[in-house]
Amino acid sequence: MADEIRDTRPQNATGMAVCDIITQGKAEHGWQPYASINDNGVDAIIIKRKNGVDTGEIMFAQVKCGKGNGYFKQTQNRPKHFGVHVGEDYIEKHRPKWNRLSGPIILIYVDHYSSKAWWTDLRDDLSYTTDNKSIILVPKHQRFGKHSFGEFKSLKGNIFVSRDLPNILTDGDDFEYLKYNKSIKESAKEFYKDWCNSPATIHKDLGEIIVSRVGWRHLTRTDRKQTRIINSLSLLGVAKKIIENVDKCYQIKELKKEIAKDNTIILTDYLAIKCNVTFPFRQSSIIQVILKRKRILNSDKGVISSKTWFFSIYEPLSTK
């Protein structure tokens, strides 16, 4: 029985401590441990800084610390990699969550005895293998250190690369729709209906943003965690203000591309608007609005039509 019960807390603590020292002590970026109760395969958030100032860019990290054989697996047919054995079920459960995160996510493997660390991109298909679905592949040359943060700029999921985030100031009126004697879903639904029927919400570059059932269905869909639904519904009051006052937006995903016989192209994609929001009743935080856009293009005629819908709002640091 003693062999079956293995206390991994000491090596977990070592792994997190090594990553903290490298990230904060050497590279001078932020390292924020993430509560394990969320069970989304995220152990920490890396907050990128330049000259001691937050840039608005974040990354996520999953940390594994090997002791003895532990997680570490040699791969004879891949001499330039080693494997981190986490289990097929673990990968199947967490990979969709990693792909949905609002920023890049890396696996950091720490050797318990030497405190040396390596990393790999958990969104990269090359980090996985079909002949052994229980391991995550880590390139041996990818040591995790101060130098790594320059390499992280090319990771999948980077959606904000500007040094400064615009700031949005809110007040109590923005959240007046939240009533203590009503459920948050009921209060938010009334607010959302009023928003749908209000004068058009205009973005400087994209034009009119359509507020319809497209956004409400996404916000309240059954496969979202309740914590994320509550988070989104409680932020609706600032969504319009962000859209109307933040000019920059970034494409985060091309959803669909169709080509008709006359070479007309139909493009559907997602856009993100990101800013720092100051609240009257809690600490400020980075908030992100997601828009869904559909364009019809023709090489001869140019843009034939373009429509953009409000799709979601949430805190990138909260759980999915």
N, C-alpha and C positions, 0 to 999 in steps of 0.2 A: 504493500500500500504506500510505503514511504516513497517509492520510485514514481508512483502515479501522481502524487501531490508535490508539485514543484513550485517553490516560491520564486517568481520571476521579478518581484518588486525591486530587489537590489540592482539587477542588470537593467531594468526599465529606467530606474532613477539615474544610473550611469549614462545610458543613452541620451536621455533628456538633458543631463548636465553638460555632456560633451557638446551637444548641438547648441545649447545656450551659450557656452563659452566661445564657440566658433562664431556664432551669429552676432551676439551682442558684444562680447569682449574683444574679438579680433576684427570682424567685418563691420561692426558698429551699426548693425540693423537691429530691429526689434524682434524679440522671440517671446511669443505669448502662448503658454500651454493651453490646450483646449480640453474641456471637461470630457472624460471618457464616457460619461453617462449618455452623451449624444450618439455614440455607436455609429459614427459615419466614416470610420477609418481615417480620422484626422486627429493627430496628437498635438499639433501646434500650428500657429499662424506666424508667418514671417512678415514683418512690416518693414518695407524698404525705406531707407533714410538716405539723405544726401546732406552732408555737412551738419548732421544732427537733426535735420528737419524731415518729417514724414513726407514722402513723395506722393502718397495716395495709392501706391501699388502694394498689393499683398500677394502672398503665396501661402500654400498650405503644405504641411509636412506630416508624413507618417514615419515614425521612428521604430526601428528594430535593433536591439542590441544583442549580439551573439556571445555566448559563453560556451567554450568547448565546441562541439559539433553544432549544437543549437540550431539557429536559423541557417548557418552557413553551409552551402552545398557546392562542391566542386563540379564543374560541367566539362567532362572530358572532350566532348565534341564541340565545345565552345571555349577554347583556351583563353580568349580575351575577356571572358565574363566569369562571374560566379553567380550562383543562385541563392536567393533568400527564400527559404522554405516556409511558407505561411499557410499552405493548404488550398486545395482546389475550391472548396466551399467558401473560404474566406475571400478569394479573388472574385468568384462569381457574385458574391453578395456585395462586395464593396466597389468593384470596378465601375458599375453604373453610377454610383454616388460620386466617385472621384471625377468622372466625366461631366457631371452636372455642376460641379463647384464653380464659383465665379472667378476663379483664378487658377494658375498653374498649381499642380501638386506633385511633390517629389517624395520618393522613399529614401530615407537616410539610414544606411546600415552602419552601426558602430560596433567595432570590436571591443569587447568588455575589458580585455587585458591591456591592449596597446593604446586604446582611446583613439585609434585611427578610424576615419569615417569615409564612406563612399555614398554616392547618390545616383538615382535614376529617375527618369520621367515616368510617372504612373499613367500618363495619358498617351504614351507612345506605344504603339502596337509592338515595336521591337523589344519592349521590356517583358514580353510574354512569349511563351513557346507552346506549340501544340503537342509536342511529344512528352512534356512534363507540365501539366497544368497546375501543379502545386507550387511552382516556384516563380519568383520574379527575377528577371535577369538584370545584373548590375555590371556595367563595363568597369574593368579593373583600373582603367586610367582615370575614371571620374572620381577623384578624391574630393571630399567635401571640405572646403576651407574658404578662406577669405577670397581667394581668386575665383571661386565658383559663381559669385554673384554676377559677374560679367557674362558668364555663360547662360545664366538663367533668363537673360533677356530674350532668347530665342525659343523659350519653352511654349508649348501649346497652352492656350488659355489666357495669355497676356492680353488684356483689353484696355489698359490705361497706362500710357507711358509719359504723360506730362508731369512736370515737376510739381505743379501746384494744382490743387483741387479748388474749384470755386466753392464759396461758402453760401449756404442758404440759411437765413435767420427765420425761425418760426415763432409764433406766439400762440396763446391759448385759443384764439379763434380758429386756428387751423385744425384743431382737434375737438372742437365743440360738439361734433357729431357723435362722439363716444359718450354714451349715457350709462351711468352706474346701475340704472334700473332696467336696462335692456342688455341682451347678449351682444357681444362684439360683432357677431355675424349679422344680427338684425340691424344694429346701428349702422354698420358699414354698408349694408345693402341699401338702406334708405339714402345714405350719402351718395352712393354710386349711381342710383337712379337719378338723383338731382343733378349729378355731374353729367350724365348722359343727355339730359334735357337742357343743360345750360348752353350759353353761347360757346362757339367753337374754341377749343384749346389749340393755340398756335405755337409751333416751334419755329424759331427764326429761319432755319435752313430747310426743314422738312415740310413746313406748311401745316395744314390742319392735321391734328391727331384725333382719330376717330375713337370715341369712348363708347364701347358697346359690350355685348355679352361675351365677345372674344376674351376680353380681359377678366371679366368676372368668373367665367368658366375655368380659366387657368388658375386664378387665385384660390378658388375653393374646390379644386378637383380632389377627388378622394384619395389619390395616391401621394398627396403631399402630407408631410408630417403636420400634426396639429400646431406645433410650436411655430412652424414656418407660416402657416395660414394666419394664425393670430398676429404674428409679426407683420405680415403684409397688410392685413386689414387695419391694423392700428397706425399704419403709415400712409394710408390713402389720402389723408388730409394734406399732405405735402407734395403729392405726385404732380398735381397741376402746376404748382409753383416751381418745381424743378424743371418741368418741360418748358415752361415759358421763360425761364431765366437762365438756363444753362445751354449755351450754344453748341458745345462740342458733343458729338456722339460717335460711337465706335461700333463697327460691325463685329459681332462676336460669333456669328454662325450663319452660314448660307444653308438654308433649310431645303430649298428645292430649286431646280433649274429645268425648265421645259423649253423645247425648241419646236415651233410650229413649221409647217411645210413652207411657208413664205419667209422663213428665217426670222420670224418674230420670236423673241425670247421672253419668257415669263420667269422672273426671278423673285423668290421669296426668301427673306433673310431676317435676322434679329439684330437690333441695334441696342446699345447700352448708353445711358446717360448717367454719369456718376458725379457725386458732389459730397461735400461735408455739410451735414445738417446740424444746426444748433437748436436744441429743444428747450422749451421753457420749464420742463419738469424732470429732465434727466440729462446725462452727459451727452455731448455731441458725438456723432458717429457718421461713418461713410454710408451713404444710402445710394442705391442703384435703381433706376427705372429701366425697364426693358420694353422696347417697342417692336412690333412685328410689321414688316414692310413688304408690299407686293408691287413690283414694277413690270410694266410691259414695254419692251424695248425693240427697236427695229433699226438695223444698220443704215437704212436709207432715211427713215423718218425721225430717228432719235428716240427720245422718251415719249411714248404714246400716252401712258398714264402711270400714276404712282399714288398708292394709298398706304397710309401708315396708321396702325392701331395701337392704343395703349394695351400692354400685355401683362406687365407685372411691376411690382415694387417690393424691395426687400433690403435687408442689411446683409452684405456679403459675408459678414462674420457669423451670422446665425445659421442654424442647421437647415438642411433640405428636408 
